[in-house]
C-alpha cells in the first residue's frame, strides 16, 4: 500500500520524528523525498513524503501513480495555503482517499479553515515532533483506503 504525505518546508523534521515515534522503518532519505514503512493493523504501509511547494508539483504527479491514499499536512500556524488547496483538489479529482493532519497543535491549536476542506475529509490534530495524532491518522487513512 502506498501513502503519500504532502508537507511544506520546515516539516521535514516532523516527518523524521513521525518515523521514529510510530516505529516506521526508515530506509533512507533522498533529495526532496522521504520514505519509510510501517505495519498498521497487519498491513505493511509504504509512506513517501514529498514537499508541498509548487516547484515540486512534478514530484507529486509522479508519486501519485498507483497511490492508495494520502496525508495532507497543513501547518496550522500558517493555515491552508493555495498549494494545499491545489493538492486537495487533485486528490479529490483523482478519487484518492486522504486525511488532513492539522500539524503544530502545540503552537496553534484547533482546526484549519474548514471552508477550504471538504466536509467529508477527516481532520486530525497532530504534533508531529511528539508523534501526537499520527498513529490515529494513519489508522483512519488505512480504513478509508480499505473501504
N, C-alpha and C positions, 0 to 999 in steps of 0.2 A: 504494500500500500504506500502510495506517495502522498506526502503532505508538504505544501509549501508554506513557509512563513514569510510574510512581507514585513520588512522592518526598515526604519529610517536610520540615518546616520546617528550614532550615539547609542543605538540599541544593540550593537554587536555584543557588548559585554553582557547585556541582558540575555542574549541567546546563549552565550557560553555558560553563564550561570545556570540557565534553564537546563542545559545539557547535564550539568553536574547535579543539580538538585533533584531532577526527575530521573536520574540514573540513565540518561540517554548515552549510549556508547558513541563517542565521537571518534571518527576515523581520520580526522584531519580537516584542515581548512585550506581552501584555495582562494585566490584573489576574487573578492566580491561575491563569494558564495560560501555558505557554511553547510555542513552535512552532519547529521547524526541519526541514530536509530534507537528505538526503544521497543519494549513489548508492553502493550496495554491490553488487558483482558485476553491474553493469549495470542494476540495479533501483533506481528512484527511491523512496526511503523518506521518508514524511512522519511526523515524530515530534512528538507532543504530550506535554507534561509537565504533569501535574496533581498538586496537593497530595494527600498521603495521609491528611491529618487527617480525622476522622469528619465534621466540619462541611462538607466538600467532597464528600461521597458523591454528592450530586445531580449534580455535575460529571462524576464518573467514570461515572455511569449514562448521561449524555448522550453523552460521548465514546465509550462502549463500543459504540454503534450503528455497525455497519459496521467494527468493529475487527478487524484481521487478526492482531494479536499484541500482546503487552505485555511490558514490563520492570518487574519489581517491585524497587525499590531499597530494600534494607534497610541501615540504619545499623548496621554491625557492632559499633560501640562500645556500642549500646543493645540489640541483639538483636532478635528477632522480636516485634513488638507485636501486640495484639489486632486493630488495624486492618489490619496486614499479613496476618494470618490470614484476616480477612474478605475482603480483596481477592483473595487466592489462591483462597479458596473460591468466590467469584463467578466468577473466571476459569475454574476447573475446572467449575463448574456449566454455564457457557455454552460449554464446549469451545473456549476461546480459548487458543492456544498461548502460553506465556510462559517467560521465563527470570528468574532471580533474580540481581541484582547485589548481592553482599555488599560494600558500599562501606566506605570508610575502613580499608582493609587496612593503611595506614601507622600507624594508631592501634591497631587491634585485629585482628591477623591471624587467619586461619582462617575456617571456615565457620560460619554461624549455626546455632542449634539445629535439627538435621536432623529431629527428631520433628515439627516444625511444617510441614515442607516435603515434599511427596510425593516418593518416591524417584526417580521418572522425570523430575523437574524438574532442569534444569541450573542449577548454582550457579556463577556466575562471580565470582572475586575481583576487585574493582576499587578503584582510587584515582581517583575522578572528576576531582579537581582536577589530576591529572597525565595523565589520559587512559588510564591503565593498565587493560587488560581490556575497554575499551569496544568497540573495533573487533571483537575476538573475540566478544564477547557479541552484537553486532548481527548478525554473520555466522551465529552459531548460531541466533539467532531467525529470521533470514531462511530458513534451511534448514528449520526447524520449520514455518514458515508455508507454504512451498512444497510440503511433503510433506503 
